[in-house]
């Protein structure tokens, strides 16, 4: 696998367990509705172990997290909370511990597959590559 495996633009294709997961992490109801079946476009820039991970939401809102694998970075959750995390690379997956869930991202079959786990609830989001 090449190190540039993640770079690209991905559009939301589908998800599983959204409602159970956002309840578990206590996402406010307005954010819950905003995120449901949301055509988020995820843009990933990768330079070796340095990543810039931007999510473009319909309506023009964006969230950007920049990090270096293995180094602590300032991050923001889907609910807008700021926190510090160290992203690791495990078996070709990016793994980060968010305040109340664990998040992994991998490229599988040309798609971006993100899995968030909180107290046994597994939320899976799949995005197809568009650029």
C-alpha positions in Angstrom: 0.0 0.0 0.0 1.3 3.4 -0.9 1.6 6.1 1.8 -0.6 8.4 -0.2 -3.5 6.0 0.1 -5.8 8.5 1.9 -5.4 11.6 -0.3 -8.5 12.5 -2.2 -12.1 13.8 -2.0 -14.8 11.5 -0.8 -18.6 12.0 -0.8 -20.9 10.4 1.8 -22.5 7.3 0.4 -24.2 5.6 3.4 -24.0 4.9 7.1 -25.1 2.4 9.7 -26.2 2.9 13.3 -26.2 6.7 13.2 -29.1 7.3 15.6 -27.9 4.9 18.3 -24.4 6.4 18.1 -25.2 10.1 18.3 -27.5 9.3 21.2 -24.7 7.5 22.9 -22.3 10.4 22.5 -24.9 12.9 23.5 -25.0 15.0 20.3 -27.5 17.9 20.5 -30.7 17.2 18.5 -30.1 20.1 16.1 -26.7 18.6 15.2 -28.3 15.1 15.0 -30.7 16.3 12.3 -28.0 18.2 10.4 -25.8 15.1 10.3 -28.4 12.6 9.2 -27.9 11.4 5.6 -25.7 14.5 5.3 -23.9 14.6 2.0 -20.6 15.4 3.7 -17.6 15.7 1.4 -14.4 14.7 3.1 -11.2 16.0 1.7 -7.9 14.5 2.7 -4.5 15.9 2.0 -1.6 13.7 2.9 2.1 14.3 2.9 3.8 11.3 4.5 2.6 11.3 8.1 1.1 14.8 7.9 -2.6 15.0 7.3 -5.2 17.7 6.7 -8.7 16.3 7.1 -11.5 18.6 6.0 -15.2 17.9 6.1 -17.4 20.1 4.0 -21.0 20.2 5.2 -24.0 21.2 3.0 -24.6 24.9 3.5 -20.9 25.8 3.5 -19.8 24.8 7.0 -16.4 23.1 7.2 -14.4 21.3 10.0 -10.7 20.8 9.5 -8.4 18.7 11.6 -4.6 18.8 10.8 -2.4 16.2 12.5 0.8 14.2 12.2 0.6 10.5 12.9 2.1 9.7 16.3 2.1 13.4 17.5 -0.5 15.1 19.7 -2.7 17.5 17.8 -5.6 19.9 18.5 -8.8 18.4 17.0 -12.5 19.1 16.8 -15.4 16.6 17.1 -18.4 16.4 14.9 -20.3 18.3 17.6 -17.7 21.1 17.5 -15.9 20.3 20.8 -12.1 20.9 20.8 -9.8 18.3 22.3 -6.3 16.9 22.0 -5.6 13.5 20.4 -2.8 11.5 19.0 -3.6 9.8 15.8 -1.9 6.4 15.2 -1.5 4.3 12.1 -2.4 0.6 12.8 -2.5 -1.9 9.9 -3.1 0.9 7.3 -5.9 2.4 9.4 -5.8 5.8 11.1 -6.9 5.5 14.7 -7.8 8.3 17.1 -9.4 8.4 20.5 -12.0 11.2 20.6 -13.4 12.3 24.0 -16.2 9.7 24.1 -15.5 7.5 21.1 -12.8 5.7 19.2 -12.5 6.6 15.5 -10.8 4.6 12.7 -10.5 5.5 9.1 -9.3 3.3 6.2 -9.4 3.1 2.5 -11.1 -0.2 1.5 -12.1 -1.0 -2.1 -11.4 2.6 -3.1 -13.8 3.9 -0.5 -13.2 5.8 2.7 -14.6 3.7 5.5 -14.8 5.4 8.9 -15.9 3.6 12.1 -16.6 5.2 15.4 -17.2 3.1 18.5 -18.7 4.3 21.8 -19.6 1.9 24.6 -20.2 -1.0 22.2 -22.2 1.1 19.7 -20.5 1.0 16.3 -21.2 3.7 13.7 -20.0 3.1 10.2 -19.8 5.7 7.5 -18.8 5.0 3.9 -17.8 7.6 1.4 -17.1 7.1 -2.3 -14.1 8.8 -4.0 -15.1 11.7 -6.3 -11.6 13.2 -6.9 
